[in-house]
């Protein structure tokens, strides 16, 4: 009996292709799982770290200390420093969006109120987002992305200087 080596080679090649395809599907599922784990870790750490700046956020909200009158806002260098650290933390949200770790809908639901409270404060906007805009490129990108989102649009922050 003679062996048909062409058929054997084709059969082995087919098995090889099936195994390669299975390996690719396995790799894709591992990448997806790794992305989910990275997202989960980011969200947990971001939530934990955001809590360290709740005092700043409370001053920025509609009836907060920094929206009380026409001269309200960060005064001391420590206030400005903490605010800028908070903004730097929020910039990481934009970086994680650009890296595909979080999506726009999550950014909108979790961070719009924080970002808009900063971006709409007239003194902060003038000093940091206009005069020093070159330092806040990622924060400004974050604002631009969120400006298109429904929850961001619904948040209302006003300041007596706007009246």
Buried (B, 14 or more C-beta within 10 A) or exposed (E): EEEEEEEEEEEEEEEEEEEEEEEEEEEEEEEEEEEEEBBEEBBEEBEEEBEEBEEBBEBBBEEBEBBEEEEBBBEEEEBBEBBBEBBEBBBBBBEBBEEEBBEEEBBBEBBBBBBBBBBBBBBBBEBBBEEEEEBBEBBBBBBEBBEEBEBBEEBEBEBEBEE
